[in-house]
Amino acid sequence: MSRMGEKNLLLLSFLAGGMFSLVKAPCVGAIYLSILSMLALRTDVARGIVYMGIYNLGLLLPVVCLGLLLAFGLSPTKVTEFRERRRVEIRLTTGLILITLALLMQLRIV
């Protein structure tokens, strides 16, 4: 596998990205479509572009940052250890963000 990786790095990167997309699409697709529906029904184009930009930034920024950290020497083992050690804090933060977003949407602020 390592010999193949050296020769076909571009192809392997493309295939890995495709596999990531297949796994990630069902997770974010429904949210993405609901945001598009909300924007189409409740807001103007400029505000819709801002909301979609914020959504895409929040979706892509962690993935890009993690990829850069791994590319520049961060050990995948350390990432896994951090994720397992801070599991409660990560879930709590995610839950608070989602509850806040739901309240903002319910109050029609967003």
N, CA, C and O atoms as a GROMACS GRO file, in nm:
protein
  440
    1MET      N    1   0.083  -0.119   0.000
    1MET     CA    2   0.000   0.000   0.000
    1MET      C    3   0.087   0.126   0.000
    1MET      O    4   0.054   0.224  -0.066
    2SER      N    5   0.199   0.123   0.074
    2SER     CA    6   0.285   0.242   0.080
    2SER      C    7   0.350   0.268  -0.056
    2SER      O    8   0.366   0.384  -0.094
    3ARG      N    9   0.388   0.161  -0.130
    3ARG     CA   10   0.444   0.181  -0.265
    3ARG      C   11   0.341   0.244  -0.356
    3ARG      O   12   0.373   0.333  -0.435
    4MET      N   13   0.218   0.200  -0.346
    4MET     CA   14   0.112   0.255  -0.428
    4MET      C   15   0.087   0.401  -0.391
    4MET      O   16   0.060   0.484  -0.478
    5GLY      N   17   0.097   0.433  -0.262
    5GLY     CA   18   0.077   0.570  -0.216
    5GLY      C   19   0.183   0.664  -0.269
    5GLY      O   20   0.153   0.780  -0.300
    6GLU      N   21   0.304   0.618  -0.279
    6GLU     CA   22   0.411   0.702  -0.331
    6GLU      C   23   0.391   0.734  -0.478
    6GLU      O   24   0.418   0.846  -0.521
    7LYS      N   25   0.345   0.637  -0.554
    7LYS     CA   26   0.329   0.656  -0.698
    7LYS      C   27   0.201   0.730  -0.734
    7LYS      O   28   0.200   0.811  -0.827
    8ASN      N   29   0.095   0.703  -0.664
    8ASN     CA   30  -0.037   0.755  -0.700
    8ASN      C   31  -0.096   0.843  -0.591
    8ASN      O   32  -0.212   0.826  -0.554
    9LEU      N   33  -0.019   0.934  -0.539
    9LEU     CA   34  -0.065   1.017  -0.428
    9LEU      C   35  -0.187   1.099  -0.466
    9LEU      O   36  -0.281   1.111  -0.387
   10LEU      N   37  -0.188   1.155  -0.586
   10LEU     CA   38  -0.302   1.236  -0.629
   10LEU      C   39  -0.428   1.152  -0.641
   10LEU      O   40  -0.535   1.193  -0.597
   11LEU      N   41  -0.415   1.034  -0.700
   11LEU     CA   42  -0.531   0.946  -0.714
   11LEU      C   43  -0.583   0.901  -0.577
   11LEU      O   44  -0.704   0.900  -0.554
   12LEU      N   45  -0.492   0.863  -0.488
   12LEU     CA   46  -0.534   0.821  -0.354
   12LEU      C   47  -0.599   0.936  -0.276
   12LEU      O   48  -0.696   0.915  -0.203
   13SER      N   49  -0.547   1.056  -0.292
   13SER     CA   50  -0.607   1.173  -0.227
   13SER      C   51  -0.748   1.197  -0.279
   13SER      O   52  -0.839   1.226  -0.202
   14PHE      N   53  -0.765   1.184  -0.410
   14PHE     CA   54  -0.897   1.202  -0.470
   14PHE      C   55  -0.995   1.096  -0.419
   14PHE      O   56  -1.108   1.128  -0.384
   15LEU      N   57  -0.951   0.972  -0.415
   15LEU     CA   58  -1.037   0.863  -0.367
   15LEU      C   59  -1.071   0.880  -0.219
   15LEU      O   60  -1.184   0.855  -0.178
   16ALA      N   61  -0.972   0.921  -0.139
   16ALA     CA   62  -0.999   0.944   0.004
   16ALA      C   63  -1.099   1.057   0.022
   16ALA      O   64  -1.188   1.048   0.106
   17GLY      N   65  -1.086   1.163  -0.056
   17GLY     CA   66  -1.182   1.273  -0.050
   17GLY      C   67  -1.321   1.230  -0.093
   17GLY      O   68  -1.420   1.272  -0.034
   18GLY      N   69  -1.328   1.145  -0.194
   18GLY     CA   70  -1.457   1.093  -0.238
   18GLY      C   71  -1.523   1.007  -0.132
   18GLY      O   72  -1.644   1.017  -0.110
   19MET      N   73  -1.445   0.923  -0.066
   19MET     CA   74  -1.499   0.840   0.041
   19MET      C   75  -1.546   0.926   0.159
   19MET      O   76  -1.650   0.899   0.219
   20PHE      N   77  -1.468   1.030   0.191
   20PHE     CA   78  -1.507   1.121   0.298
   20PHE      C   79  -1.640   1.188   0.263
   20PHE      O   80  -1.728   1.202   0.348
   21SER      N   81  -1.655   1.230   0.138
   21SER     CA   82  -1.779   1.295   0.096
   21SER      C   83  -1.898   1.201   0.106
   21SER      O   84  -2.007   1.243   0.146
   22LEU      N   85  -1.879   1.075   0.069
   22LEU     CA   86  -1.989   0.979   0.078
   22LEU      C   87  -2.033   0.956   0.222
   22LEU      O   88  -2.151   0.934   0.248
   23VAL      N   89  -1.938   0.960   0.313
   23VAL     CA   90  -1.972   0.941   0.454
   23VAL      C   91  -2.032   1.069   0.513
   23VAL      O   92  -2.126   1.063   0.591
   24LYS      N   93  -1.977   1.183   0.475
   24LYS     CA   94  -2.018   1.311   0.533
   24LYS      C   95  -2.152   1.361   0.477
   24LYS      O   96  -2.228   1.426   0.549
   25ALA      N   97  -2.181   1.333   0.351
   25ALA     CA   98  -2.302   1.387   0.286
   25ALA      C   99  -2.432   1.353   0.360
   25ALA      O  100  -2.514   1.443   0.380
   26PRO      N  101  -2.454   1.229   0.401
   26PRO     CA  102  -2.578   1.201   0.473
   26PRO      C  103  -2.587   1.274   0.607
   26PRO      O  104  -2.697   1.302   0.655
   27CYS      N  105  -2.473   1.304   0.666
   27CYS     CA  106  -2.474   1.370   0.797
   27CYS      C  107  -2.513   1.517   0.785
   27CYS      O  108  -2.586   1.569   0.869
   28VAL      N  109  -2.466   1.583   0.682
   28VAL     CA  110  -2.489   1.727   0.670
   28VAL      C  111  -2.591   1.763   0.562
   28VAL      O  112  -2.636   1.877   0.557
   29GLY      N  113  -2.627   1.669   0.479
   29GLY     CA  114  -2.718   1.698   0.368
   29GLY      C  115  -2.855   1.747   0.413
   29GLY      O  116  -2.907   1.843   0.358
   30ALA      N  117  -2.912   1.682   0.513
   30ALA     CA  118  -3.044   1.722   0.560
   30ALA      C  119  -3.041   1.861   0.622
   30ALA      O  120  -3.132   1.941   0.600
   31ILE      N  121  -2.938   1.890   0.698
   31ILE     CA  122  -2.925   2.023   0.758
   31ILE      C  123  -2.906   2.127   0.649
   31ILE      O  124  -2.966   2.235   0.653
   32TYR      N  125  -2.821   2.095   0.552
   32TYR     CA  126  -2.794   2.187   0.442
   32TYR      C  127  -2.923   2.219   0.365
   32TYR      O  128  -2.950   2.336   0.335
   33LEU      N  129  -3.001   2.117   0.334
   33LEU     CA  130  -3.127   2.139   0.261
   33LEU      C  131  -3.228   2.217   0.344
   33LEU      O  132  -3.301   2.300   0.290
   34SER      N  133  -3.233   2.192   0.476
   34SER     CA  134  -3.327   2.268   0.559
   34SER      C  135  -3.286   2.414   0.569
   34SER      O  136  -3.372   2.502   0.573
   35ILE      N  137  -3.156   2.442   0.573
   35ILE     CA  138  -3.110   2.581   0.574
   35ILE      C  139  -3.144   2.647   0.442
   35ILE      O  140  -3.189   2.762   0.440
   36LEU      N  141  -3.124   2.578   0.331
   36LEU     CA  142  -3.159   2.634   0.201
   36LEU      C  143  -3.309   2.663   0.193
   36LEU      O  144  -3.349   2.766   0.139
   37SER      N  145  -3.391   2.572   0.245
   37SER     CA  146  -3.536   2.594   0.246
   37SER      C  147  -3.572   2.715   0.331
   37SER      O  148  -3.653   2.798   0.290
   38MET      N  149  -3.513   2.725   0.449
   38MET     CA  150  -3.540   2.838   0.537
   38MET      C  151  -3.501   2.969   0.469
   38MET      O  152  -3.574   3.068   0.475
   39LEU      N  153  -3.386   2.969   0.404
   39LEU     CA  154  -3.340   3.090   0.338
   39LEU      C  155  -3.430   3.128   0.221
   39LEU      O  156  -3.454   3.247   0.197
   40ALA      N  157  -3.477   3.030   0.148
   40ALA     CA  158  -3.563   3.058   0.033
   40ALA      C  159  -3.697   3.116   0.075
   40ALA      O  160  -3.755   3.198   0.004
   41LEU      N  161  -3.746   3.074   0.191
   41LEU     CA  162  -3.878   3.117   0.234
   41LEU      C  163  -3.877   3.244   0.319
   41LEU      O  164  -3.976   3.318   0.320
   42ARG      N  165  -3.768   3.270   0.393
   42ARG     CA  166  -3.773   3.375   0.493
   42ARG      C  167  -3.676   3.491   0.475
   42ARG      O  168  -3.686   3.587   0.551
   43THR      N  169  -3.587   3.489   0.381
   43THR     CA  170  -3.485   3.592   0.380
   43THR      C  171  -3.451   3.636   0.237
   43THR      O  172  -3.494   3.574   0.140
   44ASP      N  173  -3.374   3.743   0.227
   44ASP     CA  174  -3.331   3.790   0.096
   44ASP      C  175  -3.200   3.722   0.056
   44ASP      O  176  -3.140   3.648   0.135
   45VAL      N  177  -3.156   3.749  -0.066
   45VAL     CA  178  -3.038   3.682  -0.119
   45VAL      C  179  -2.911   3.717  -0.041
   45VAL      O  180  -2.831   3.628  -0.012
   46ALA      N  181  -2.892   3.843  -0.007
   46ALA     CA  182  -2.770   3.885   0.063
   46ALA      C  183  -2.759   3.817   0.199
   46ALA      O  184  -2.652   3.767   0.235
   47ARG      N  185  -2.866   3.814   0.273
   47ARG     CA  186  -2.864   3.749   0.404
   47ARG      C  187  -2.844   3.598   0.388
   47ARG      O  188  -2.776   3.535   0.468
   48GLY      N  189  -2.904   3.542   0.285
   48GLY     CA  190  -2.887   3.400   0.258
   48GLY      C  191  -2.742   3.365   0.228
   48GLY      O  192  -2.693   3.262   0.274
   49ILE      N  193  -2.674   3.449   0.153
   49ILE     CA  194  -2.533   3.426   0.123
   49ILE      C  195  -2.450   3.432   0.251
   49ILE      O  196  -2.360   3.350   0.270
   50VAL      N  197  -2.480   3.527   0.338
   50VAL     CA  198  -2.407   3.538   0.465
   50VAL      C  199  -2.430   3.413   0.550
   50VAL      O  200  -2.334   3.357   0.604
   51TYR      N  201  -2.555   3.367   0.562
   51TYR     CA  202  -2.584   3.249   0.642
   51TYR      C  203  -2.516   3.124   0.585
   51TYR      O  204  -2.460   3.044   0.660
   52MET      N  205  -2.521   3.109   0.455
   52MET     CA  206  -2.458   2.992   0.394
   52MET      C  207  -2.306   2.999   0.410
   52MET      O  208  -2.241   2.896   0.428
   53GLY      N  209  -2.250   3.117   0.403
   53GLY     CA  210  -2.106   3.133   0.425
   53GLY      C  211  -2.067   3.094   0.566
   53GLY      O  212  -1.966   3.026   0.587
   54ILE      N  213  -2.145   3.138   0.663
   54ILE     CA  214  -2.118   3.102   0.803
   54ILE      C  215  -2.133   2.952   0.823
   54ILE      O  216  -2.050   2.889   0.889
   55TYR      N  217  -2.236   2.895   0.765
   55TYR     CA  218  -2.257   2.750   0.777
   55TYR      C  219  -2.141   2.673   0.716
   55TYR      O  220  -2.088   2.581   0.778
   56ASN      N  221  -2.102   2.710   0.595
   56ASN     CA  222  -1.993   2.639   0.529
   56ASN      C  223  -1.860   2.659   0.602
   56ASN      O  224  -1.778   2.567   0.608
   57LEU      N  225  -1.837   2.777   0.656
   57LEU     CA  226  -1.717   2.801   0.733
   57LEU      C  227  -1.714   2.713   0.857
   57LEU      O  228  -1.611   2.652   0.889
   58GLY      N  229  -1.825   2.705   0.927
   58GLY     CA  230  -1.834   2.621   1.046
   58GLY      C  231  -1.822   2.473   1.014
   58GLY      O  232  -1.775   2.395   1.097
   59LEU      N  233  -1.863   2.434   0.896
   59LEU     CA  234  -1.855   2.294   0.855
   59LEU      C  235  -1.714   2.257   0.809
   59LEU      O  236  -1.663   2.151   0.843
   60LEU      N  237  -1.653   2.345   0.732
   60LEU     CA  238  -1.525   2.313   0.670
   60LEU      C  239  -1.403   2.350   0.754
   60LEU      O  240  -1.301   2.283   0.747
   61LEU      N  241  -1.414   2.456   0.832
   61LEU     CA  242  -1.297   2.504   0.906
   61LEU      C  243  -1.236   2.399   0.999
   61LEU      O  244  -1.114   2.383   0.998
   62PRO      N  245  -1.314   2.326   1.079
   62PRO     CA  246  -1.253   2.223   1.164
   62PRO      C  247  -1.185   2.113   1.084
   62PRO      O  248  -1.078   2.064   1.123
   63VAL      N  249  -1.245   2.073   0.972
   63VAL     CA  250  -1.186   1.967   0.890
   63VAL      C  251  -1.054   2.014   0.828
   63VAL      O  252  -0.956   1.939   0.828
   64VAL      N  253  -1.052   2.136   0.776
   64VAL     CA  254  -0.931   2.189   0.714
   64VAL      C  255  -0.822   2.208   0.820
   64VAL      O  256  -0.706   2.173   0.796
   65CYS      N  257  -0.857   2.262   0.935
   65CYS     CA  258  -0.758   2.282   1.041
   65CYS      C  259  -0.699   2.149   1.087
   65CYS      O  260  -0.578   2.137   1.103
   66LEU      N  261  -0.783   2.049   1.107
   66LEU     CA  262  -0.734   1.918   1.148
   66LEU      C  263  -0.645   1.858   1.041
   66LEU      O  264  -0.540   1.800   1.072
   67GLY      N  265  -0.685   1.870   0.916
   67GLY     CA  266  -0.603   1.819   0.806
   67GLY      C  267  -0.467   1.886   0.800
   67GLY      O  268  -0.366   1.819   0.778
   68LEU      N  269  -0.464   2.018   0.820
   68LEU     CA  270  -0.336   2.089   0.819
   68LEU      C  271  -0.248   2.047   0.937
   68LEU      O  272  -0.127   2.028   0.922
   69LEU      N  273  -0.309   2.034   1.054
   69LEU     CA  274  -0.232   1.990   1.170
   69LEU      C  275  -0.174   1.851   1.149
   69LEU      O  276  -0.058   1.826   1.184
   70LEU      N  277  -0.253   1.761   1.092
   70LEU     CA  278  -0.203   1.627   1.064
   70LEU      C  279  -0.095   1.629   0.957
   70LEU      O  280   0.002   1.554   0.965
   71ALA      N  281  -0.112   1.714   0.856
   71ALA     CA  282  -0.013   1.723   0.748
   71ALA      C  283   0.120   1.777   0.798
   71ALA      O  284   0.225   1.741   0.746
   72PHE      N  285   0.116   1.864   0.898
   72PHE     CA  286   0.240   1.924   0.949
   72PHE      C  287   0.293   1.857   1.075
   72PHE      O  288   0.368   1.918   1.151
   73GLY      N  289   0.254   1.730   1.097
   73GLY     CA  290   0.323   1.654   1.200
   73GLY      C  291   0.245   1.613   1.323
   73GLY      O  292   0.299   1.540   1.406
   74LEU      N  293   0.122   1.658   1.339
   74LEU     CA  294   0.045   1.614   1.455
   74LEU      C  295   0.013   1.466   1.442
   74LEU      O  296  -0.030   1.420   1.336
   75SER      N  297   0.033   1.393   1.546
   75SER     CA  298   0.012   1.249   1.545
   75SER      C  299  -0.138   1.216   1.550
   75SER      O  300  -0.210   1.272   1.634
   76PRO      N  301  -0.186   1.128   1.462
   76PRO     CA  302  -0.327   1.086   1.470
   76PRO      C  303  -0.362   1.024   1.605
   76PRO      O  304  -0.476   1.033   1.650
   77THR      N  305  -0.264   0.962   1.669
   77THR     CA  306  -0.288   0.904   1.801
   77THR      C  307  -0.320   1.013   1.903
   77THR      O  308  -0.408   0.995   1.988
   78LYS      N  309  -0.251   1.126   1.895
   78LYS     CA  310  -0.278   1.237   1.987
   78LYS      C  311  -0.416   1.295   1.963
   78LYS      O  312  -0.485   1.334   2.057
   79VAL      N  313  -0.458   1.301   1.836
   79VAL     CA  314  -0.592   1.351   1.805
   79VAL      C  315  -0.697   1.260   1.865
   79VAL      O  316  -0.794   1.307   1.925
   80THR      N  317  -0.679   1.130   1.851
   80THR     CA  318  -0.773   1.033   1.906
   80THR      C  319  -0.777   1.041   2.058
   80THR      O  320  -0.884   1.036   2.119
   81GLU      N  321  -0.659   1.054   2.120
   81GLU     CA  322  -0.654   1.065   2.266
   81GLU      C  323  -0.725   1.192   2.314
   81GLU      O  324  -0.798   1.188   2.413
   82PHE      N  325  -0.702   1.304   2.244
   82PHE     CA  326  -0.768   1.429   2.281
   82PHE      C  327  -0.920   1.415   2.268
   82PHE      O  328  -0.994   1.457   2.356
   83ARG      N  329  -0.964   1.356   2.158
   83ARG     CA  330  -1.108   1.340   2.134
   83ARG      C  331  -1.172   1.252   2.240
   83ARG      O  332  -1.282   1.281   2.287
   84GLU      N  333  -1.103   1.147   2.279
   84GLU     CA  334  -1.158   1.059   2.382
   84GLU      C  335  -1.153   1.122   2.521
   84GLU      O  336  -1.244   1.105   2.601
   85ARG      N  337  -1.046   1.196   2.549
   85ARG     CA  338  -1.031   1.260   2.680
   85ARG      C  339  -1.129   1.375   2.698
   85ARG      O  340  -1.178   1.397   2.809
   86ARG      N  341  -1.158   1.448   2.593
   86ARG     CA  342  -1.246   1.566   2.599
   86ARG      C  343  -1.384   1.540   2.540
   86ARG      O  344  -1.452   1.634   2.498
   87ARG      N  345  -1.426   1.416   2.538
   87ARG     CA  346  -1.554   1.379   2.476
   87ARG      C  347  -1.672   1.455   2.537
   87ARG      O  348  -1.758   1.504   2.464
   88VAL      N  349  -1.677   1.465   2.670
   88VAL     CA  350  -1.787   1.531   2.738
   88VAL      C  351  -1.792   1.680   2.701
   88VAL      O  352  -1.899   1.732   2.669
   89GLU      N  353  -1.677   1.746   2.705
   89GLU     CA  354  -1.672   1.889   2.672
   89GLU      C  355  -1.712   1.915   2.526
   89GLU      O  356  -1.781   2.012   2.497
   90ILE      N  357  -1.667   1.827   2.436
   90ILE     CA  358  -1.701   1.843   2.295
   90ILE      C  359  -1.851   1.828   2.274
   90ILE      O  360  -1.913   1.908   2.203
   91ARG      N  361  -1.910   1.727   2.335
   91ARG     CA  362  -2.055   1.706   2.320
   91ARG      C  363  -2.136   1.817   2.385
   91ARG      O  364  -2.238   1.860   2.332
   92LEU      N  365  -2.090   1.863   2.501
   92LEU     CA  366  -2.159   1.972   2.568
   92LEU      C  367  -2.156   2.100   2.484
   92LEU      O  368  -2.257   2.169   2.470
   93THR      N  369  -2.040   2.132   2.429
   93THR     CA  370  -2.027   2.251   2.344
   93THR      C  371  -2.115   2.239   2.220
   93THR      O  372  -2.183   2.334   2.182
   94THR      N  373  -2.112   2.124   2.157
   94THR     CA  374  -2.195   2.102   2.039
   94THR      C  375  -2.343   2.116   2.073
   94THR      O  376  -2.418   2.180   2.000
   95GLY      N  377  -2.384   2.056   2.182
   95GLY     CA  378  -2.524   2.064   2.224
   95GLY      C  379  -2.568   2.207   2.254
   95GLY      O  380  -2.678   2.248   2.216
   96LEU      N  381  -2.483   2.283   2.324
   96LEU     CA  382  -2.517   2.422   2.354
   96LEU      C  383  -2.528   2.506   2.227
   96LEU      O  384  -2.616   2.592   2.217
   97ILE      N  385  -2.440   2.483   2.133
   97ILE     CA  386  -2.448   2.556   2.005
   97ILE      C  387  -2.577   2.523   1.933
   97ILE      O  388  -2.644   2.612   1.881
   98LEU      N  389  -2.615   2.395   1.929
   98LEU     CA  390  -2.737   2.356   1.860
   98LEU      C  391  -2.862   2.408   1.930
   98LEU      O  392  -2.956   2.451   1.864
   99ILE      N  393  -2.864   2.407   2.062
   99ILE     CA  394  -2.979   2.460   2.137
   99ILE      C  395  -2.990   2.611   2.114
   99ILE      O  396  -3.100   2.663   2.094
  100THR      N  397  -2.877   2.681   2.116
  100THR     CA  398  -2.878   2.826   2.091
  100THR      C  399  -2.929   2.855   1.951
  100THR      O  400  -3.010   2.945   1.932
  101LEU      N  401  -2.883   2.779   1.854
  101LEU     CA  402  -2.930   2.798   1.716
  101LEU      C  403  -3.079   2.771   1.704
  101LEU      O  404  -3.150   2.845   1.636
  102ALA      N  405  -3.127   2.667   1.771
  102ALA     CA  406  -3.270   2.636   1.767
  102ALA      C  407  -3.352   2.750   1.828
  102ALA      O  408  -3.456   2.788   1.775
  103LEU      N  409  -3.305   2.804   1.941
  103LEU     CA  410  -3.376   2.917   2.003
  103LEU      C  411  -3.376   3.040   1.912
  103LEU      O  412  -3.478   3.107   1.898
  104LEU      N  413  -3.263   3.068   1.852
  104LEU     CA  414  -3.255   3.183   1.760
  104LEU      C  415  -3.349   3.164   1.640
  104LEU      O  416  -3.412   3.259   1.594
  105MET      N  417  -3.356   3.042   1.591
  105MET     CA  418  -3.448   3.015   1.478
  105MET      C  419  -3.594   3.024   1.524
  105MET      O  420  -3.678   3.076   1.451
  106GLN      N  421  -3.625   2.975   1.643
  106GLN     CA  422  -3.762   2.980   1.694
  106GLN      C  423  -3.807   3.122   1.716
  106GLN      O  424  -3.923   3.156   1.690
  107LEU      N  425  -3.716   3.208   1.763
  107LEU     CA  426  -3.748   3.348   1.787
  107LEU      C  427  -3.738   3.432   1.659
  107LEU      O  428  -3.757   3.554   1.662
  108ARG      N  429  -3.707   3.366   1.548
  108ARG     CA  430  -3.694   3.429   1.416
  108ARG      C  431  -3.587   3.538   1.414
  108ARG      O  432  -3.599   3.637   1.342
  109ILE      N  433  -3.484   3.520   1.494
  109ILE     CA  434  -3.367   3.609   1.490
  109ILE      C  435  -3.276   3.565   1.376
  109ILE      O  436  -3.213   3.647   1.310
  110VAL      N  437  -3.271   3.436   1.356
  110VAL     CA  438  -3.191   3.379   1.247
  110VAL      C  439  -3.285   3.316   1.148
  110VAL      O  440  -3.240   3.262   1.047
   0.00000   0.00000   0.00000
